[in-house]
């Protein structure tokens, strides 16, 4: 009989330990935009490592699509079903931050001061000016059209170079849409109409690889495709893009969620992630400028030097509203028949943006 009693006690103890362990498990929810299968696989491997290093913690990751991910996040915050940790682009950060949905967290990197204590920068990248080495070229330059978020990234460096170096470099943006911008738009229009081509980004990339375009602003995904061409990068100022990791103000496990963002943004983990997801760019840290991993070839080094010279655009809660207006302005200017028409297009865009900048947000997403 005593053996039966001891067996029952052992079973009860085992059940009690299991229940206690389950109760002590910390679940962290993470929503992210690394939704391509290869990207998601790499991130999952990284999260598995975090969970091994933090027993009792489980990370539930959900991939979002760029097409509707922002709307899903907004609806989740409005409904109170938001994740603990949110990955989003720097250009989206300000709109969410203005809605007061992020928790405060201590900065990990110097550049984190951009986020006003409401998140941590994770990885960074830029577009670089690729130079095709084998003339003759059919077009002198290529300019992206029809691709949301790509038109501005590929056109703004040209506008800076063509005489509007302050455009979008201070707030409110409408104050930078002056006569120098009009002149730069006219020069860009004249250049593209005479010696260039305006097409969607992927078509431009393919044309450049075939040697049809001399100069093209494009992203780091071109490095492996262009390596056999002995192409070069001409480093100059570009837009510095970055990814942000933020904590929900109402995160159920804020301490562990904070630990996850610190761990992911730390140089060792961010470096490994960028090594396996080249589109991610490079980590946020001073160490990156001398890291041999990101200087493997002259193209890698060119992108890195471009990134060093690049700048963050001012963080504006109106960025997602004003960006399509600016991209439409650029595309319409390229098609303009006269210089006067370019002036009219720029004036109309400035008035639209000025109205948006005068609207105050009420805190919740609309």
C-alpha positions in Angstrom: 0.0 0.0 0.0 2.8 2.4 0.9 4.2 1.9 -2.6 0.9 3.0 -4.1 0.8 6.1 -1.9 4.3 7.1 -2.9 3.5 6.6 -6.6 0.4 8.8 -6.3 2.5 11.4 -4.5 5.1 11.4 -7.2 2.5 11.7 -10.0 0.8 14.5 -8.1 4.1 16.3 -7.7 4.9 15.8 -11.4 1.5 17.2 -12.4 1.9 20.1 -10.1 5.3 20.9 -11.5 4.0 20.8 -15.1 1.0 23.1 -14.3 3.3 25.5 -12.5 5.7 25.5 -15.4 2.9 26.3 -17.8 1.6 29.1 -15.6 5.1 30.6 -15.5 5.6 30.6 -19.3 5.8 34.1 -20.7 4.3 34.5 -24.1 5.4 37.5 -26.2 3.5 38.3 -29.3 5.5 39.9 -32.2 4.1 41.2 -35.4 6.6 41.9 -38.2 7.0 42.6 -41.9 9.6 40.0 -42.8 7.0 38.1 -44.7 8.9 36.6 -47.6 9.4 32.9 -46.9 13.2 33.1 -46.8 13.1 36.2 -44.5 10.5 34.6 -42.2 12.7 31.5 -41.9 15.7 33.5 -40.8 13.7 35.5 -38.3 12.2 32.3 -36.9 15.6 30.8 -36.4 16.7 33.9 -34.5 13.6 33.8 -32.3 14.2 30.1 -31.6 17.7 31.0 -30.3 16.2 33.7 -28.1 13.8 31.2 -26.6 16.6 28.7 -26.0 18.5 31.4 -24.2 15.4 32.5 -22.2 13.8 29.3 -20.8 10.1 29.8 -20.0 9.6 32.4 -22.7 7.7 31.7 -25.9 7.6 34.2 -28.8 4.5 34.0 -31.1 5.5 35.7 -34.3 3.0 36.9 -37.0 4.1 38.1 -40.4 2.3 41.0 -42.0 2.1 42.1 -45.6 3.2 45.6 -46.6 0.0 45.9 -48.6 -2.4 45.8 -45.5 -0.1 45.4 -42.5 -0.4 49.0 -41.4 -4.2 48.8 -41.4 -4.1 45.6 -39.4 -1.9 47.2 -36.8 -4.2 50.2 -36.5 -7.3 48.1 -36.1 -5.5 46.0 -33.5 -4.6 49.0 -31.4 -8.1 50.5 -31.7 -9.6 47.1 -30.6 -7.0 46.5 -27.8 -5.7 43.3 -29.5 -2.3 44.7 -30.4 0.9 42.6 -30.1 3.5 43.1 -27.4 6.3 43.9 -29.9 5.8 45.7 -33.2 8.3 45.8 -36.1 7.6 48.7 -38.5 9.5 51.1 -40.8 10.8 54.4 -39.5 8.5 56.2 -42.0 5.5 54.7 -40.2 6.7 55.1 -36.7 5.7 58.8 -36.2 2.0 58.2 -37.0 1.8 55.4 -34.4 3.9 57.3 -31.9 1.6 60.3 -32.2 -1.3 58.0 -31.3 0.5 57.3 -28.0 0.4 53.5 -28.4 4.1 52.7 -27.6 5.7 52.2 -24.2 8.9 54.1 -23.3 12.2 52.2 -23.4 15.8 53.1 -22.8 17.8 53.7 -25.9 20.3 51.1 -27.0 22.0 53.1 -29.8 22.8 56.7 -30.2 20.4 57.0 -33.2 17.6 55.7 -30.9 17.2 59.3 -29.8 15.2 59.8 -33.0 12.4 57.8 -31.5 12.0 59.9 -28.4 12.2 57.0 -26.1 9.4 55.1 -27.8 11.3 52.3 -29.6 14.7 51.0 -30.8 16.2 51.1 -34.2 17.0 47.6 -35.5 18.6 47.6 -39.0 19.3 50.3 -41.6 19.7 50.5 -45.3 19.6 53.0 -48.2 19.4 53.2 -52.0 22.8 53.8 -53.7 23.7 55.2 -57.1 24.9 52.3 -59.2 27.1 53.0 -62.2 27.1 50.5 -65.1 30.7 50.1 -66.4 30.0 49.1 -70.0 28.9 51.7 -72.5 27.2 52.5 -74.8 24.1 53.0 -72.7 20.7 53.6 -74.1 19.7 55.9 -71.3 21.8 58.1 -69.0 19.6 57.5 -65.9 16.5 55.7 -64.8 13.8 57.0 -62.5 11.2 54.9 -60.8 7.5 55.6 -61.3 4.3 53.7 -60.3 5.8 52.1 -57.2 4.6 53.5 -53.9 7.5 54.1 -51.4 10.0 53.6 -54.2 9.5 56.8 -56.3 10.6 59.1 -53.5 13.6 56.9 -52.4 15.0 56.8 -55.9 14.1 60.4 -56.9 14.9 62.5 -53.8 18.7 62.1 -54.2 18.4 63.4 -57.8 16.4 66.4 -56.6 19.0 67.2 -53.9 21.7 67.0 -56.5 19.7 69.1 -59.1 19.4 72.1 -56.8 17.0 71.4 -53.9 19.3 70.1 -51.1 16.8 71.2 -48.4 13.7 69.5 -49.8 12.1 67.4 -47.1 15.0 68.0 -44.7 13.0 70.0 -42.2 9.4 70.3 -40.8 6.9 71.3 -41.9 7.7 69.8 -45.3 5.6 72.4 -47.1 8.2 75.1 -46.2 10.8 73.2 -48.2 8.7 73.2 -51.3 10.1 76.5 -52.6 11.4 77.8 -55.9 14.6 75.6 -55.6 12.4 72.5 -55.7 10.6 73.8 -58.8 13.9 74.3 -60.5 15.1 70.9 -59.5 11.9 69.3 -60.8 12.3 71.1 -64.1 15.9 69.9 -64.4 14.9 66.3 -63.5 12.1 66.5 -66.1 14.4 67.8 -68.8 17.0 65.1 -68.0 14.6 62.2 -68.0 12.8 63.4 -71.2 16.1 63.9 -73.1 18.4 61.1 -71.8 16.5 59.0 -69.3 13.7 56.5 -68.8 10.9 56.4 -66.2 9.5 53.0 -65.4 8.6 50.7 -62.4 11.6 49.8 -60.2 12.0 46.2 -61.3 12.0 47.0 -64.9 14.7 49.7 -64.3 16.8 47.2 -62.3 16.6 44.7 -65.2 17.4 47.4 -67.8 20.4 48.5 -65.8 21.7 44.9 -65.5 21.5 44.6 -69.3 23.6 47.7 -69.7 20.8 50.0 -71.0 21.0 52.5 -68.1 24.2 54.2 -67.0 23.1 55.6 -63.5 20.4 54.1 -61.3 19.5 54.5 -57.7 18.6 51.0 -56.4 18.9 48.8 -53.3 21.3 46.3 -51.8 19.4 43.4 -53.4 21.3 44.4 -56.6 24.7 43.5 -55.1 24.7 39.8 -55.9 23.1 40.4 -59.3 25.7 43.0 -60.3 28.8 41.4 -58.9 29.9 39.9 -62.2 29.6 43.2 -64.0 32.4 45.0 -62.1 29.9 47.8 -61.6 30.6 50.5 -59.0 28.7 52.7 -56.6 29.1 56.4 -56.5 28.6 57.3 -52.8 26.6 60.4 -52.2 23.7 61.5 -49.9 20.7 59.3 -49.9 17.7 58.6 -47.6 18.7 56.5 -44.6 15.9 54.0 -44.0 15.6 52.1 -40.7 13.4 49.4 -39.1 12.0 50.0 -35.6 11.2 47.6 -32.8 8.6 49.1 -30.4 6.7 47.9 -27.3 3.0 48.2 -27.0 2.0 50.5 -24.1 -0.3 47.7 -22.9 2.1 44.8 -23.4 1.2 41.9 -21.1 4.8 40.9 -20.6 6.6 44.3 -20.9 9.8 43.3 -19.2 10.3 40.2 -21.4 9.1 42.1 -24.5 11.7 44.8 -23.7 14.3 42.1 -23.4 13.4 40.7 -26.8 13.8 44.1 -28.5 17.1 44.7 -26.8 18.3 41.2 -27.8 17.2 41.5 -31.5 18.7 45.0 -31.8 22.0 44.1 -30.2 24.8 44.1 -32.7 25.6 40.3 -32.7 22.0 39.3 -33.5 21.3 42.2 -35.9 24.6 41.3 -37.7 23.6 37.7 -38.1 20.1 38.7 -39.3 21.6 41.0 -42.0 24.1 38.4 -43.0 21.2 36.0 -43.9 18.7 38.6 -45.1 20.8 41.0 -47.3 17.7 43.2 -48.0 17.7 44.1 -44.3 20.9 46.2 -44.8 23.2 46.5 -41.8 22.9 46.8 -38.0 22.5 50.1 -36.2 25.9 50.7 -34.5 29.2 52.4 -35.0 30.9 49.0 -35.4 29.3 48.5 -38.7 31.5 51.0 -40.5 34.6 48.9 -40.0 33.0 45.4 -40.1 34.5 43.3 -42.9 31.3 41.4 -43.3 29.7 44.5 -44.9 32.8 45.3 -47.0 33.2 42.0 -48.7 33.3 43.6 -52.2 33.6 47.1 -53.7 29.8 47.1 -54.1 29.2 46.3 -50.5 31.7 49.0 -49.5 30.0 51.5 -51.9 26.6 50.9 -50.3 28.1 51.2 -46.8 29.8 54.5 -47.7 26.6 55.8 -49.2 24.8 54.8 -46.0 27.4 56.7 -44.0 26.7 59.9 -46.0 22.9 59.4 -45.9 20.5 61.1 -43.7 17.3 60.3 -41.8 14.3 62.4 -43.0 12.6 64.3 -40.2 10.1 62.1 -38.5 6.6 63.4 -39.2 3.2 62.0 -38.2 2.0 63.1 -41.6 4.6 61.1 -43.6 2.3 58.4 -44.9 -0.2 61.1 -46.1 2.3 63.4 -47.7 4.5 60.8 -49.4 1.9 59.8 -52.1 1.3 63.5 -52.8 5.1 64.1 -53.3 5.5 60.9 -55.4 2.5 62.0 -57.6 4.1 65.4 -57.9 7.4 63.9 -59.1 5.7 61.6 -61.6 3.4 64.3 -63.0 6.4 66.7 -63.4 8.2 64.1 -65.5 5.2 64.1 -67.9 4.8 67.9 -67.9 4.8 69.6 -71.3 6.2 72.9 -70.1 8.2 74.5 -67.3 5.0 76.4 -66.3 3.2 73.2 -65.9 5.9 71.9 -63.5 5.4 75.1 -61.4 1.6 74.5 -61.2 2.1 70.8 -60.2 4.5 71.7 -57.4 2.2 74.5 -56.2 -0.8 72.2 -56.0 1.2 69.6 -54.1 2.5 72.2 -51.7 -1.0 73.4 -50.9 -2.3 69.8 -50.3 0.6 69.0 -48.0 0.2 72.3 -46.1 -3.5 71.5 -45.4 -2.5 68.1 -44.0 0.2 69.6 -41.8 -2.4 71.9 -40.3 -4.6 69.0 -39.1 -4.1 67.9 -35.5 -4.5 64.2 -34.7 -7.0 63.1 -32.0 -4.8 60.3 -30.7 -6.7 57.3 -32.1 -6.2 56.0 -35.6 -8.7 57.3 -38.1 
